[in-house]
Structures are given as C-alpha cells and as structure tokens.
Amino acid sequence: MPTESGSCSAARQAKQKRKSHSLSIRRTNSSEQERTGIPREMLEGQDSKLPSSVRSTLLELFGQIEREFENLYIENLELRREIETLNERLAAEGQVIDGAELSKGQLKTKASHSTSQLSQKLKTTYKASTSKIVSSFKATTSRAVCQLVKEYIGHRDGIWDVSVARTQPVVLGTASADHTALLWSIETGRCLVKYTGHVGSVNSIKFHPSEQLALTASGDQTAHIWRYAVQLPTPQPVADTSICGEDEVECSDKDEPDVDGDVSSDCPTIRVPLTSLKSHQGVVIAADWLVGGKQAVTASWDRTANLYDVETAELVHSLTGHDQELTHCCTHPTQRLVVTSSRDTTFRLWDFRDPSIHSVNVFQGHTDTVTSAVFTVGDNVVSGSDDRTVKVWDLKNMRSPIATIRTDSAINRINVCVGQKIIALPHDNRQVRLFDMSGVRLARLPRSSRQGHRRMVCCSAWSEDHPTCNLFTCGFDRQAIGWNINIPALLQEK
C-alpha cells in the first residue's frame, strides 16, 4: 500500500481541522425540520464565533434561498411531465422527436425555429409586392408634392446664396465663391446678367423691394449695390423630370457635372457697382435691405453689423455686442427690425422703429453657431444652428422657443414661405427638408443620382404663387435648383 508523503499528510490534517471548525448550514424551513427532526434551536445552539444577530440573519437568508430552489425543483418536475405528455401526443400523430428527455430550452428552440420559418416564408411571399406598392406610393407622393423644374448651371465654384427678385421681371440671383453674382431666367435657366465687381467671394445677394437693384456682400470686406436691366427670353416647354423616392441611392461627389464655361459668352456683364459700402474690417458675410429700401444692413466677421444710408453710402449705426463672428443678417418685411446671428451661439434683435433710439434683445437657446435667423409673419423668428436644431421664437417671449425641430445634420441658411408658413431647411448632408411652424415635418426634396444636390446645400429661397410655390436651393456643387412645391398636396400629407 502506498504511503502518504509528509506534505500531503499535513495538508489533509489541516483540511480536516478546518472542516471540524467550519459552520455547517442546514435547512431551516419547517418541512425540512419535520423530515430531519432537527429543530432550529439546535442549529442556533451550535458553537460559532459569529454574533447571534448576524448568525440569525444568515440562517434566515439561506432559508429563503432554499425555498427558491425548492420552487424551481417543483417547476422542473412539472415541465418534465409536460414534455412527456407532448412526446406521447407527437408519437400518436406519427411524428418522432429524437431524444425523449428534451428540456424546456430545446422545445422552446424548436418552436422558435418553426415560428421563424413561417415568418420568413410570409416575408418572402409578400415583401416584393409590398415594397413595390410602397415605392410606387412614395414616387406618386413626391411627384404630387415637389418636382424638380430647372437647374441653373454656370458658376465655377460653390454657390453661397440664392434669392428671388421682388419686382417684375422676376429673376433668380445667385452669389458664388467664384467672385461673381449671376442673374437667371427662372423659366429657361439662361444666365441674364453677370456681376464681377467684387474681388472676393460673393457671400450673399438680395434684391431691392421696388427697384431693379441688387445688394451683394463679399469677402473683400465690402457690400455693393448695383443696378441691372434684363430682358426675359421666351420660355420653352419644360420636359417632365422623373421624381425619385427618398430611398434611392445617393451619388457621390465624383458625379458632379463639369460646368466650367457654361455661362453664355453673350451674357451682359456689370463690372462697376452703383454704390460701395465700406466700413468693415473683415469678411462681409451677408447683407439685406431694410423695409422701404432706403437703408441696408451688413453683417461681418469683424463681429459687427453696420446700418448704411443707401443714397449717401454713409454709416448710420454700427451694431456691436456679438462676441464672435457674425454669420447672417435678415430684415423684417414690414417693420424696421433687424436680426443678426453669430458664432457665439446667439442671435440679436435690433429695433429701429423709434428714430431716436434703437434697442437690442439677445436670444439664447442654441449650443453651437447660429447659422441664420429669419423673420416670419407676425412676431416670430426662426433660427437654425450647427447644433442640428431649428427653433421658432416669439418676439414677445425670448426666454424659450415655442417650437424646436431636431435634425440629423447642421442647418445652413433657412428660408420661410411667409404666406404658407413653411420652413425650408438646407443641410450639410445635402438634404433639404420642409417643416411647418409647429415643427411637423412635411416633406423632403427628392435626391438621387439623377437629381438633387451632390454637395452641401447652403441656402434656399421661396417664390410664392399659390397654390404652388417655387423653392430655389443652391450648394457647393456649383448649381442652383428650382423646385415646384404643390402646397395643397403638401398640407394634405400633413
């Protein structure tokens, strides 16, 4: 017989010693006590170094654990009986399941597999027809709501701004990083006038409310007022453009058309401004006319906005207060009010209705650059931000917005269809979405490999003509696009 070594013998003795002094936890519920005949008092009377209160608590807890295991054991017995019953039933029906001792998990897995097969069969049967119906519905809806009408191609660089003339003849204006501003025939897409007076990027363009004057802001630290005279060409029939649903594959920047040299050589060119507004020490990012057209306001990266007299080009007011560069300015259509937005996450309302004094109110609510803020009908302002939100504000209550729109991409220069109260949101992700003033999404302009913008959409502008409106968008793909929006169909979808 082999003998134990000294180390093994010592370890065995130590183990037995620990076992003799260890606390033996026994079952303490009434049923176990009845089976074993060991009362709780005897268990509690055993020698232990634990305090009586701690030991009592432990005994109670282990008793609860034991009861839980008993319940599980009973449930397991019942499940086994059910399994046997099911096996007998299946055997009687001529079906055989391998392994009579199937567990609950195995049965559940088999049932789940059968259900999954049935579900997959249903999906396979109806998926194609359902998708076809849905796609057809989306295409019909897009065609009824928004249709691409015309593309305006001719700039050699990205287009920052787009605007529609307020007087006859109604023309489209675009401002581009190629140092030019172009005027277009809306119906034919033909370039009518080319302005080349700036020596820097043209960042915005706005038309005079009653005269054939254009106001452009530029990176050359100036804003120019220039007069134009156009003769609209005879419109040609517009071919129907197929509309694509939202789920079509988007194209990449490599599909961008080559538009260099598309501007007609016989397009009249204006090289000298009528008036040059000079007071800024940085890029002039935006400019707009005050109501009546006798004054103009500019916004600059030098953190100020300037109010000028148009006739004399003199500086009337310098609006200071923003902590960082300005990004946009907008004027109220009927009142002497100006709103300026900034990278400091705020926008400010400047009130010039009282000639003796002008007041300012600060709107806070965004967490990133406020890219634009525009007036709507009544006393509302809509602001958009790089924080991917758009907020609707009541000028009488500046503490919090009355509506908030959350999106998946930064918002650029927004525009509101005043008569219909529809907000157009151009995004960094090349999408253009339409919302109402309460924040309800109405539509998204179709975008696919065959139409829509291929790069960031910078700005939008409405031309209102009920029951349909024209929406114009522009972007870094060097083109502007005209869309026809069917307002009744849009509101019906809402």
C-alpha positions in Angstrom: 0.0 0.0 0.0 1.5 3.4 -0.9 2.2 5.7 1.9 1.4 9.5 2.0 4.2 11.9 1.9 4.8 14.3 4.8 3.4 17.4 2.9 0.3 15.6 1.8 -0.4 14.3 5.3 -0.1 17.8 6.8 -2.4 19.2 4.2 -5.0 16.5 4.9 -4.9 17.2 8.6 -5.3 20.9 8.1 -8.3 20.3 5.9 -10.0 18.1 8.4 -9.3 20.7 11.1 -10.9 23.4 9.1 -13.9 21.1 8.4 -14.4 20.4 12.0 -14.5 24.1 13.0 -16.5 25.3 10.0 -20.1 26.4 10.2 -22.5 23.8 8.8 -25.5 25.5 7.4 -28.5 23.2 7.4 -32.1 23.6 6.1 -34.2 25.6 8.4 -37.7 25.6 6.9 -40.5 23.7 8.7 -40.7 20.9 6.1 -37.0 20.1 6.4 -37.2 20.2 10.2 -40.0 17.8 10.1 -38.1 15.4 7.8 -34.8 15.6 9.8 -36.2 16.2 13.2 -33.5 18.8 13.9 -35.1 21.9 15.5 -33.9 25.4 14.7 -32.9 25.9 18.3 -30.3 23.1 18.0 -28.8 24.7 14.9 -28.6 28.1 16.6 -27.1 26.4 19.7 -24.1 25.1 17.9 -20.7 26.7 18.7 -20.0 29.7 16.5 -17.8 32.8 16.7 -20.4 34.9 14.8 -22.6 37.2 16.8 -26.1 35.8 17.3 -27.8 38.5 15.4 -25.5 38.0 12.3 -25.9 34.2 12.5 -29.7 34.5 12.8 -29.8 36.7 9.7 -27.6 34.3 7.7 -29.9 31.4 8.7 -32.9 33.3 7.5 -31.3 34.2 4.2 -30.2 30.7 3.5 -33.7 29.5 4.3 -35.1 31.9 1.7 -32.5 30.6 -0.9 -33.5 27.0 -0.1 -37.2 27.8 -0.7 -36.4 29.3 -4.1 -34.5 26.2 -5.1 -37.4 24.1 -4.0 -39.8 26.1 -6.1 -37.5 25.7 -9.1 -37.3 22.0 -8.5 -41.1 21.6 -8.4 -41.4 23.7 -11.6 -38.8 21.5 -13.3 -40.8 18.3 -12.4 -44.0 19.8 -13.9 -42.1 20.8 -17.1 -40.8 17.3 -17.5 -44.3 15.9 -17.1 -45.5 18.3 -19.8 -42.6 17.2 -22.1 -43.5 13.6 -21.7 -47.2 14.4 -22.5 -46.1 16.3 -25.6 -43.9 13.4 -26.7 -46.7 10.9 -26.3 -49.0 13.2 -28.3 -46.5 13.7 -31.1 -45.8 9.9 -31.2 -49.5 9.2 -31.5 -49.6 11.6 -34.5 -46.8 9.8 -36.2 -44.1 12.4 -35.5 -40.9 11.4 -33.8 -38.6 13.7 -31.9 -35.1 12.5 -31.2 -34.3 12.2 -27.6 -37.2 11.6 -25.2 -35.6 13.7 -22.5 -36.0 17.1 -24.2 -35.5 20.0 -22.0 -37.6 23.1 -21.9 -34.9 25.1 -23.7 -34.8 22.5 -26.5 -38.6 22.6 -27.0 -38.5 26.4 -27.0 -35.7 26.5 -29.5 -37.6 24.1 -31.8 -40.9 26.1 -31.5 -39.0 29.3 -32.2 -37.3 27.8 -35.2 -40.7 26.7 -36.6 -42.1 30.2 -36.0 -39.1 31.8 -37.6 -39.5 29.6 -40.7 -43.2 30.6 -41.0 -42.4 34.3 -40.6 -39.6 34.1 -43.1 -41.9 32.4 -45.6 -44.5 35.2 -45.1 -41.9 37.8 -45.6 -40.6 36.2 -48.7 -44.0 35.8 -50.2 -45.2 39.4 -49.6 -42.0 41.5 -49.4 -41.6 42.1 -53.1 -45.2 43.2 -53.8 -45.4 45.3 -50.6 -42.1 47.1 -51.4 -43.3 47.7 -54.9 -46.6 49.2 -53.6 -44.7 51.4 -51.1 -42.2 52.6 -53.6 -45.0 53.4 -56.0 -46.8 55.4 -53.3 -43.6 57.3 -52.4 -42.9 58.2 -56.1 -46.5 59.4 -56.6 -46.4 61.4 -53.4 -43.1 63.1 -54.4 -44.4 63.9 -57.8 -47.6 65.4 -56.2 -45.6 67.5 -53.7 -42.3 68.6 -55.2 -40.9 68.4 -58.6 -37.6 69.5 -60.0 -38.2 72.1 -62.6 -34.9 73.6 -63.6 -31.2 73.5 -62.9 -29.1 76.7 -63.1 -25.6 75.8 -64.1 -22.8 78.2 -64.8 -20.8 79.1 -61.7 -17.2 77.9 -61.4 -17.3 77.4 -57.6 -19.7 76.8 -54.8 -22.9 78.9 -54.5 -23.4 80.5 -51.1 -26.7 82.3 -51.6 -29.8 82.4 -53.8 -32.5 85.0 -53.9 -35.6 85.9 -55.9 -36.4 89.4 -57.2 -39.4 91.0 -55.6 -40.4 93.1 -58.6 -41.0 92.5 -62.3 -39.3 91.0 -64.1 -38.9 88.2 -61.6 -35.4 86.8 -61.8 -33.2 84.5 -59.8 -29.9 85.7 -58.3 -27.0 83.5 -57.1 -23.9 84.5 -55.2 -20.8 82.4 -55.6 -17.3 81.8 -54.2 -16.1 82.3 -57.8 -16.3 86.1 -57.1 -19.4 86.6 -59.3 -23.1 87.0 -58.9 -25.4 85.8 -61.7 -29.0 86.6 -62.6 -31.0 83.9 -64.2 -34.3 83.5 -66.1 -36.4 81.3 -63.8 -38.3 79.7 -66.7 -35.4 79.0 -69.1 -32.4 78.7 -66.8 -30.5 81.1 -69.0 -28.0 83.5 -67.4 -29.1 87.1 -68.0 -26.6 89.2 -66.1 -23.1 88.6 -64.7 -21.7 90.9 -61.9 -18.0 90.9 -61.5 -17.4 93.9 -59.3 -16.1 92.1 -56.3 -12.6 90.8 -55.8 -13.5 88.2 -53.2 -16.1 85.5 -52.7 -19.7 86.8 -53.1 -21.4 85.6 -50.0 -25.0 86.8 -50.3 -27.4 88.5 -52.7 -30.6 90.4 -52.0 -33.0 92.3 -54.4 -34.3 95.8 -53.7 -38.0 95.7 -52.7 -39.2 98.1 -55.5 -36.3 98.8 -58.0 -34.0 96.7 -60.2 -31.1 96.9 -57.7 -29.1 94.1 -56.2 -27.2 94.1 -52.9 -24.2 91.8 -52.7 -21.9 91.1 -49.7 -18.3 89.9 -50.3 -15.2 88.5 -48.7 -13.4 91.7 -50.0 -14.8 93.5 -46.9 -17.4 95.4 -48.9 -21.0 95.3 -49.9 -22.0 96.5 -53.4 -25.3 98.0 -54.7 -25.6 97.6 -58.5 -28.3 98.2 -61.0 -29.4 95.7 -63.6 -31.7 95.7 -66.6 -32.8 92.3 -68.0 -34.9 91.1 -70.9 -36.6 87.8 -70.2 -36.3 85.2 -73.0 -39.3 83.3 -74.3 -39.8 80.3 -72.1 -39.5 76.8 -73.7 -41.6 73.8 -72.8 -40.1 72.0 -69.8 -39.7 68.3 -70.1 -41.2 66.2 -67.2 -38.4 65.2 -64.8 -38.8 61.8 -63.2 -39.1 62.0 -59.4 -37.2 59.6 -57.2 -38.2 58.4 -53.8 -36.3 59.1 -50.6 -34.7 55.6 -50.5 -32.9 55.8 -53.9 -29.1 55.5 -53.8 -27.3 58.8 -53.5 -24.5 59.7 -55.8 -21.0 60.7 -54.8 -19.1 63.9 -55.4 -17.4 62.2 -58.4 -20.7 62.5 -60.3 -20.6 66.3 -60.1 -21.0 67.8 -63.6 -18.3 69.8 -65.3 -20.0 73.3 -65.5 -16.9 75.4 -66.4 -17.7 77.7 -69.3 -21.5 77.1 -69.3 -22.3 80.8 -68.9 -23.1 82.2 -72.3 -20.4 84.5 -73.7 -23.1 87.0 -74.8 -24.3 87.4 -71.2 -24.1 91.1 -70.2 -21.5 91.8 -67.6 -21.6 94.5 -64.9 -18.2 95.4 -63.6 -18.7 98.6 -61.5 -21.1 99.0 -58.6 -23.5 101.9 -58.2 -22.6 102.2 -54.5 -19.9 100.5 -52.4 -20.4 100.2 -48.7 -17.1 100.2 -46.9 -16.6 100.2 -43.1 -15.9 96.6 -42.1 -12.6 95.2 -41.1 -13.4 91.7 -42.1 -15.4 89.5 -44.5 -18.9 90.8 -45.1 -20.9 87.5 -44.9 -24.4 88.9 -45.5 -26.4 92.0 -46.4 -30.1 92.9 -46.6 -32.4 95.9 -47.4 -34.5 97.5 -44.7 -38.2 98.0 -45.4 -38.5 100.7 -48.0 -35.1 100.1 -49.4 -33.5 103.4 -48.3 -31.2 101.7 -45.8 -29.2 98.5 -45.9 -27.6 96.4 -43.2 -24.5 94.3 -43.4 -23.0 91.5 -41.2 -19.3 90.9 -40.9 -16.7 88.6 -39.4 -15.4 91.6 -37.6 -18.2 90.9 -35.1 -20.3 94.0 -36.0 -23.3 94.7 -38.2 -23.5 98.1 -40.0 -26.5 100.1 -41.0 -26.0 102.3 -44.1 -27.8 105.0 -45.9 -28.2 103.7 -49.4 -28.2 107.1 -51.2 -25.1 108.5 -49.5 -23.3 105.2 -48.5 -22.8 106.7 -45.1 -22.6 104.6 -42.0 -25.7 105.3 -39.8 -25.2 102.8 -37.0 -22.6 100.2 -36.0 -24.2 97.4 -34.2 -21.9 95.8 -31.7 -22.3 93.2 -29.0 -21.7 89.8 -30.5 -18.7 88.0 -29.0 -17.7 86.2 -32.2 -18.1 86.5 -36.0 -21.5 87.2 -37.5 -22.9 84.6 -39.8 -26.1 86.2 -41.2 -28.5 89.1 -41.0 -32.1 89.5 -42.0 -34.6 92.3 -42.0 -38.4 92.3 -41.3 -40.5 92.6 -44.4 -42.8 95.3 -43.0 -41.1 96.8 -39.9 -37.7 98.4 -39.1 -36.3 95.3 -37.4 -33.0 93.5 -38.0 -31.9 90.1 -36.7 -28.2 89.1 -36.7 -26.8 85.7 -35.9 -23.4 84.7 -34.8 -20.9 82.0 -33.9 -21.3 83.0 -30.3 -24.5 80.7 -30.2 -26.9 83.7 -30.0 -28.8 85.9 -32.3 -29.9 89.5 -31.6 -32.9 91.5 -32.5 -32.3 95.2 -33.3 -35.2 97.6 -33.2 -35.0 100.8 -35.3 -38.7 101.6 -35.2 -38.0 104.6 -32.9 -35.8 107.0 -34.8 -34.4 108.5 -31.6 -33.1 105.2 -30.1 -32.5 101.6 -31.1 -32.9 98.7 -28.7 -31.4 95.2 -28.8 -32.6 91.9 -27.4 -30.5 88.7 -27.2 -31.9 85.3 -27.9 -30.1 82.4 -26.3 -31.0 78.7 -26.8 -28.6 77.1 -29.2 -25.4 75.3 -28.2 -23.4 76.0 -31.4 -23.1 78.5 -34.2 -26.4 80.1 -35.2 -26.1 80.0 -38.9 -29.1 82.1 -39.7 -32.2 83.7 -38.2 -35.1 84.9 -40.3 -38.4 86.7 -39.8 -41.8 85.2 -40.5 -45.3 86.7 -40.5 -46.4 88.2 -37.2 -43.9 88.3 -34.3 -41.9 85.1 -34.9 -38.3 84.4 -35.7 -36.9 81.1 -36.9 -33.3 80.3 -36.1 -31.1 77.5 -37.4 -27.8 76.2 -35.9 -24.8 73.9 -36.3 -26.2 72.1 -33.3 -28.7 70.5 -35.7 -31.7 72.2 -34.3 -34.2 74.8 -35.6 -36.1 76.9 -33.1 -39.2 79.1 -33.6 -39.3 82.1 -31.3 -42.0 84.6 -30.3 -40.5 88.1 -30.1 -42.7 88.8 -27.1 -41.2 85.9 -25.1 -37.5 85.5 -25.6 -36.9 83.0 -22.7 -37.7 79.8 -24.6 -38.7 78.8 -28.1 -42.3 77.9 -28.9 -41.2 75.0 -31.2 -37.9 73.0 -31.7 -37.0 70.9 -34.7 -34.3 68.4 -34.3 -32.4 67.1 -37.3 -29.5 64.8 -38.1 -27.3 67.4 -39.7 -26.1 71.0 -39.3 -28.5 73.6 -40.8 -27.4 76.4 -43.1 -29.3 79.4 -44.3 -33.0 78.7 -43.8 -35.9 80.4 -45.5 -39.6 80.7 -44.7 -42.5 80.7 -47.1 -44.3 83.5 -45.4 -47.7 83.0 -46.8 -47.8 79.3 -46.2 -45.6 79.3 -43.0 -43.4 76.5 -44.4 -39.7 76.4 -43.4 -37.1 75.1 -45.8 -34.0 73.6 -44.1 -30.9 73.2 -46.2 -28.4 70.7 -44.6 -24.7 69.9 -44.7 -25.7 66.3 -45.6 -27.1 67.6 -49.0 -30.7 67.2 -48.0 -33.5 69.8 -48.0 -36.4 69.3 -45.6 -39.7 71.1 -45.2 -41.4 71.7 -41.9 -44.3 73.8 -40.6 -44.1 76.4 -37.9 -45.1 73.9 -35.2 -42.2 71.6 -36.0 -44.0 69.0 -38.0 -42.1 67.5 -40.9 -43.9 67.9 -44.2 -41.6 66.5 -46.9 -38.0 66.1 -48.1 -37.0 67.2 -51.5 -36.2 64.2 -53.7 -32.5 63.4 -54.1 -30.9 60.7 -56.1 -28.1 60.0 -58.6 -30.1 61.8 -61.3 -31.2 64.9 -59.5 -30.7 67.0 -56.3 -27.6 68.5 -54.9 -24.4 66.5 -54.8 -22.7 68.5 -52.1 -23.7 70.6 -49.1 -26.8 72.7 -49.6 -26.1 76.3 -48.5 -29.3 78.3 -48.9 -32.9 78.3 -50.1 -35.3 80.9 -51.2 -39.1 80.9 -51.8 -41.1 82.4 -54.6 -44.7 82.3 -53.5 -47.5 81.8 -56.0 -50.5 79.9 -54.5 -51.5 77.1 -54.9 -47.9 76.1 -55.9 -44.7 77.7 -54.8 -41.2 77.7 -56.3 -38.3 76.8 -53.9 -34.8 77.5 -55.1 -31.8 75.8 -53.5 -28.0 76.2 -54.0 -24.9 74.4 -52.8 -21.3 73.5 -53.1 -22.0 71.5 -56.3 -21.9 74.9 -58.2 -25.5 74.8 -59.2 -28.9 76.2 -58.2 -32.0 74.1 -58.5 -35.6 75.2 -58.9 -38.4 73.1 -57.3 -42.1 73.3 -57.8 -43.9 72.7 -54.4 -47.6 71.8 -54.5 -48.8 73.4 -51.3 -52.3 71.7 -51.2 -50.8 68.2 -51.7 -48.1 69.0 -49.1 -50.6 70.1 -46.5 -52.9 67.1 -47.3 -50.0 64.7 -46.5 -49.6 66.5 -43.2 
